[in-house]
Amino acid sequence: MLLAAIAVAIYLGDLAGFWADHGLAGATSILAAALDVIFVIDVVLKVAVLGRPYVRTGWFFIDLVSALPVVATLGGAPAAMRGLRFVRGMRVFRLLRALRSLRVLRSMPGLRLPEGQGDAAESVAFHRAVTASVALYVALLLVLVDNPVGNPRTAELYLVVGSLLGTGLVMAIVRYQLPDVSAQQVRTLLNVALPEQVAGRLMKDPSAYGHSIRGPATVIFCDLSGFTASVEALGGDLDALKLNLEACLDAVVAVHLRHDLIVDKFIGDAVMSFRGGDMVEGDPTDHACRVVRASVESAEALAKVHNPWFKTMKIGGASAPDILIGTFGTSRRLSYTVLGDRVNLASRLEGQCGKLGVANLFDEATRDLARDCAGITWRRVGRLRVQGKQESITVFEALDASQDCAWVGAYEGALDRYEARDLDGARAGFAAVIAARGGEDGPSGVFASECDRLAREGLPEGWEPILQTRK
């Protein structure tokens, strides 16, 4: 913008004869030519780097017009050539230096899109209006220069017409750009308070916010491990806590969004996400597969952050054939979320991951839906009765199929023996799994300990192979 201002100042000073009166005409001509070359380089680099999306914008046309005065340097050709009409005609491009002031439009706060939003977020109508207005303005200037006006009244007419065109350009900016900026600012604010998919839908149909539906969905809770210990180790440095926590949650949420999950809410060091409802497309199988893959991949993404405080997380997930999805709350504050028994189950399962030594736990409904999900191997962990539930459920762990999962069959074989009350066989099987996994496997350790306890105390009457957990 500074270079544009300098170029316009040089041009206006030349018209007023200021530079000639002070013996600076030669120096300013050289400087003006250098600036002309810089503007040419600027537009060429933008085309090369930004490509076609930039060329389609009205800003490209303004930058192109700003580069055209370089043609006027032909006016400095040898005297033998200056008599040629086409060389004299080239001099009119000097006037376009005045239009470089249009470049300042991009720096005006009221016309700027939110940070991170580029030209692609501006409407096509806006870019067409800018291009047409600037083209008409340029055409008028060229006509005026090629047909000098001697009559003062006619000169006044051209002045008025030029002012009207300038006003029209400003009106085009206001008509098309300000709504674009306002809409983008609203969208940015909505994305802070609402899931991305919901914000996008509300921008198109604001009435959709009061809409709730019943349908299938899969829900997960992802909780960073060791939060309390990390807070204590940081010694009350809340700024460091915030910085580390946000870095880790960013990695997790990025994976969720890549799989088109609806990020419902943040609960301290945990994030709740789901997939289902009319804000996304897909059937129950697709919902479950996306959630399961996102769960496995987000745990891997967190590990790649190499954060010294938050290295792993616990994930609990459950699927429901019928769940309430929509906006809930009070007349003063609403949120877009899901309600149902399986939401509570997913939260309970997340809380048991640490006790069983697994990265994630899913209910049987999720495993059945995502049984054939690409890249996933399932391990049947066992039967579990979570707090607040009378009935036991069978829970499963989702594993990355690209890793060594050959031990899964041996684990489930040991689990079968445990459920058949073959404690010695089960104990040996779980020990073999622990050895195969390098000396550590959470569920195998839990069941091996149960085998030892039951061997000492004996099987009680009515015993069932169910793990009873507490909060």
Secondary structure, DSSP 8 states (H G I E B T S, - for coil): -HHHHHHHHHHHHHHTTHHHHTT-HHHHHHHHHHHHHHHHHHHHHHHHHH-HHHHTSHHHHHHHHHHGGGGGGGGGS-GGGTTSHHHHHHGGGGGGGGGGGGGGGGG-GGG---TT--GGGS-HHHHHHHHHHHHHHHHHHHHHHHS----HHHHHHHHHHHHHHHHHHHHHIIIIIHHHHHHHHHHHHHHHHS-HHHHHHHHH-GGGGG--EEEEEEEEEEEETTHHHHHHHTTT-HHHHHHHHHHHHHHHHHHHHHTT-EEEEEETTEEEEEEESTTS---HHHHHHHHHHHHHHHHHHHHHHT-SS---EEEEEEEEEEEEEEEEE-SS-EEEEEESHHHHHHHHHHHHHHHHT-SEEEEHHHHHHTTT-TTEEEEEEEEEE-TT-SS-EEEEEEEETTS--TTHHHHHHHHHHHHTT-HHHHHHHHHHHHHHTTS--HHHHHHHHHHHHHHHH---TT--SEEE---
